[in-house]
Structures are given as structure tokens and as C-alpha cells.
Amino acid sequence: MTLVRILLGALVASGLLLAARWTMETRRGAARGGGRAAPTPLDLLIGFVTDFFDTLGIGSFATTTAVFRLFRLVPDELIPGTIIVGHALPVLTQALLFINVVDVDPRQLTALIAVCVTGGWIGAGVVASLSRRAVQLGMGGALLVAAAFMMLSMLGEFPTGGTALAFTPRAFALALVVSFVLGALLPLGIGNYAPSLVVFSLLGMDPRAAFPIMMGSGAFVATTAGVRFVGAGRFHWRAALGLTAGGVPGVIVAVWLVESLPLGALRWLVLVVVAYASATLLKAGIRSGATDTHVSPVV
């Protein structure tokens, strides 16, 4: 069995683990008399659209947060967990597709994903224990960074990258550190796609080879961190299920349409929306400084 097949098997196993934990917690809630409402058409549409464009390179974290804030669908303190849990299986679908079709050094791919998952596991525990104000300020700052990366990309300021499908030893060591940090930031709602593209390109890698690394890392972090958020009850059940049920079809459709969709004007629109969400979160976090509500950490 090749290393890539082992990696794919581990990805599937992590997705099944999240699904099993989610199902178990749902049944426990039902046994306690807590009924669960089915996702609304809007919930499904949000999942489809955000994961559709996530597959095309427009991150789903920032756009989902913006929509949740715009329509007041999810309390601010539950947004990180809802995004992680809801987008986990759609991102897993992306990873399975891209790891199969894009060539990259399997040992480096596995190591980079492993350190990113470690960072995400630590980050999920920290984020789930933060106050409402801390989550608002953290997500607001994260979205501001995401908007900056979007702006640089649309202005053509991202490095064009090299042609390598594997890092040199020195570059690989730096890439490992970066992957750990980006994994830790994922639970705050900042996607790892744009930062990874920038750093990996600067280190001489062909940008196309970065996609299986980014999506594999994102899938593992989302599924493993999602287990923690589900266990702590720090997510919005209906909204998360809507993201999953709508998101997986969105990913599949995007794979077939990736070459024909004009994205230029849409990227600018997304940038405006993300900037708006960042501003509102930061404003809300500053205003709520005197009324923090702390929650129990994930263990």
C-alpha cells in the first residue's frame, strides 16, 4: 500500500469519526428531549455556494462568516465551531479529489499535513475556551488578514512560484513551521489556502502542487477539530448540517465548472463582504469588552 493510499484512508477515517461523533451527540440530545430543526433552504444554499467557490480558490471560512453575520443566523461565539464542523466533510471531498489528481512528494505531503493537524488540534482547544469578546476580536482580525491576502491576490502581488514538486531540506523545515501556525489559526476562521500559496510559492514550489497539501491539511484539521467542537457543543447544529448537506454537492459541481466560471468581479465582491464582516466583528468585540461570557474549555 502506497503512502498516498494510506493518507487517503486516514482522511476517510477522520471523516467517519466526525460523522460518528456528530450522530452520537445528536442522538443524546434527542434522548434528552432536545429536538433538532432541519436545515432551511438558506442553510443549504449557503453551504452549496461557499463550498462551490472554496473549491475554486475563494475560501469558505471568510465568506460563511460574512453571511452568518449579515443574516444573524449564528451567534458570534458559535461561528468558529459551526464553520469547522459544517465545512469539514466538503473540504474532505476536495482533499480526496485533489490528492488523487495532483502530483506532489508523498512524504512531504504527509508531514506537512501532520503538523498542520497538530496545530489545528491545539488551536481548537484554545478557541473553544475563549470568551465571546475574544472570539469576536479573533475572527475580526483573522478576516482582516484574509481580506489582505485576497487583495494581494487580485492585484497580482502573490509570487508566481517555482516549478518544484518538492521542497529543498531548508525550505521544507520552514514549510513545516508555517503549516503548524496556519493549522492553529484555522479554528479562528482564517483559511490556510491563500497564506499557504504565498509561502509555498516563495519557497519555490509550483503553486499547483500546493493544493493537495492545503486541502489535505484543511480536511484533517476540520475533521479532528470538528470532533472537539461537537463534543463541547460549541457549534450551531442546524447551520452546520446545512453547510455539510449543501457543501458536498457544491464541491462536486465546482470540479466540473472550474475552468469556465469568470471569477474576477466576484472576488472583488467577496473582498467587500469579508471586509464588512471583519469591521462588524471587531466593533462588536470592542463594545462587548465589559460583558464577556466565558465558557468551558474543550478537553
C-alpha positions, 0 to 999 in steps of 0.5 A, spaced: 500 500 500 502 506 497 503 512 502 498 516 498 493 510 499 494 510 506 493 518 507 487 517 503 484 512 508 486 516 514 482 522 511 476 517 510 477 515 517 477 522 520 471 523 516 467 517 519 469 519 526 466 526 525 460 523 522 460 518 528 461 523 533 456 528 530 450 522 530 452 520 537 451 527 540 445 528 536 442 522 538 443 524 546 440 530 545 434 527 542 434 522 548 434 528 552 428 531 549 432 536 545 429 536 538 433 538 532 430 543 526 432 541 519 436 545 515 432 551 511 433 552 504 438 558 506 442 553 510 443 549 504 444 554 499 449 557 503 453 551 504 452 549 496 455 556 494 461 557 499 463 550 498 462 551 490 467 557 490 472 554 496 473 549 491 475 554 486 480 558 490 475 563 494 475 560 501 469 558 505 471 560 512 471 568 510 465 568 506 460 563 511 462 568 516 460 574 512 453 571 511 452 568 518 453 575 520 449 579 515 443 574 516 444 573 524 443 566 523 449 564 528 451 567 534 458 570 534 461 565 539 458 559 535 461 561 528 468 558 529 465 551 531 459 551 526 464 553 520 469 547 522 464 542 523 459 544 517 465 545 512 469 539 514 466 533 510 466 538 503 473 540 504 474 532 505 471 531 498 476 536 495 482 533 499 480 526 496 479 529 489 485 533 489 490 528 492 488 523 487 489 528 481 495 532 483 502 530 483 506 532 489 512 528 494 508 523 498 512 524 504 512 531 504 505 531 503 504 527 509 508 531 514 506 537 512 499 535 513 501 532 520 503 538 523 498 542 520 493 537 524 497 538 530 496 545 530 489 545 528 488 540 534 491 545 539 488 551 536 481 548 537 482 547 544 484 554 545 478 557 541 473 553 544 475 556 551 475 563 549 470 568 551 465 571 546 469 578 546 475 574 544 472 570 539 469 576 536 476 580 536 479 573 533 475 572 527 475 580 526 482 580 525 483 573 522 478 576 516 482 582 516 488 578 514 484 574 509 481 580 506 489 582 505 491 576 502 485 576 497 487 583 495 494 581 494 491 576 490 487 580 485 492 585 484 497 580 482 502 581 488 502 573 490 509 570 487 508 566 481 512 560 484 517 555 482 516 549 478 518 544 484 514 538 486 518 538 492 521 542 497 529 543 498 531 540 506 531 548 508 525 550 505 521 544 507 523 545 515 520 552 514 514 549 510 513 545 516 513 551 521 508 555 517 503 549 516 503 548 524 501 556 525 496 556 519 493 549 522 492 553 529 489 559 526 484 555 522 479 554 528 479 562 528 476 562 521 482 564 517 483 559 511 490 556 510 489 556 502 491 563 500 497 564 506 499 557 504 500 559 496 504 565 498 509 561 502 509 555 498 510 559 492 516 563 495 519 557 497 519 555 490 514 550 489 509 550 483 503 553 486 499 547 483 502 542 487 500 546 493 493 544 493 493 537 495 497 539 501 492 545 503 486 541 502 489 535 505 491 539 511 484 543 511 480 536 511 484 533 517 484 539 521 476 540 520 475 533 521 479 532 528 477 539 530 470 538 528 470 532 533 472 537 539 467 542 537 461 537 537 463 534 543 463 541 547 457 543 543 460 549 541 457 549 534 450 551 531 447 544 529 442 546 524 447 551 520 452 546 520 448 540 517 446 545 512 453 547 510 455 539 510 448 537 506 449 543 501 457 543 501 458 536 498 454 537 492 457 544 491 464 541 491 462 536 486 459 541 481 465 546 482 470 540 479 466 540 473 465 548 472 472 550 474 475 552 468 469 556 465 466 560 471 469 568 470 471 569 477 474 576 477 468 581 479 466 576 484 472 576 488 472 583 488 465 582 491 467 577 496 473 582 498 467 587 500 463 582 504 469 579 508 471 586 509 464 588 512 464 582 516 471 583 519 469 591 521 462 588 524 466 583 528 471 587 531 466 593 533 462 588 536 468 585 540 470 592 542 463 594 545 462 587 548 469 588 552 465 589 559 460 583 558 464 577 556 461 570 557 466 565 558 465 558 557 468 551 558 474 549 555 474 543 550 478 537 553 
